[in-house]
């Protein structure tokens, strides 16, 4: 059987900062003898809305496994930014690290300031700009030519998500989901992390890290977002401010984040929030 983790061509490992994508990284490392060839890059795109535990985990994976993880952030919606003399001063993204990474939604704010409409479940423009495009611009700046392979941490027990991404070409990147090909499940990933000397310090709920990726991402079910707000009410404030600034809702089929905060903090201890299914995204776990 062909090893789905052995990569022979220019590729980027899209590291979301979750347990699944970290496990995928570890499997790729093992298939390459513990050291990645120069043509494989590991890239973490920080939106500024990740939990601090996620940033710690990305740092720890790099240090524990001796792998160079490139941290990128969107800093402009344009591919190339010039000053008043037309000198190139930026390329739409910047390189950061654990110490300098944004923690208050700054890249997300830059994105929203340049958009007429808030992202939503139909038009997921935030993913396209904050993650896919920022990673693409970085790879192009170091000489990657299209098409290249983009490894995404979608498991074998996520067939619907895989169907939307695996083998598809977008913006010069062909998505490859080796965990899906290998049939890896949430149980496999959970079992792996139980044996390690470090882990993501966020709760693992049957293979799902509810607080992973953007803390209150609108693609998460309302029940999950309400539970997060109940435990950490301050996390709702950035989302409330964004909706008020744009005079729109992230989800037109649901109540505002302001109302969710009121419900979660005033009534949250009286009942468990009804659960719905979260929507899939490029971000992975």
Protein Blocks (a to p, Z undefined) as FASTA:
>chain_A
ZZfkbcfbdcddddehiaklmmmmmmmmmmnoopacfkbccddddehlacfklmmmmmmm
mmmnopacdddddfbfbfbdcdfkopafbehiacddfklpcfehmmmmmmmmmpfbdcdf
klcmklmmmmmmmmmmmmmmnopacdddddddddfklmmlmmmmgopaeehiacddfklm
nopafklmmmmmmmpcbdcfbdceehiafkgcjfklckbcfklmmmmmmmmmmlmmmmmm
mmmmnopafblkbccfklmmmmmmmmmmmpccddddddddfklZZ
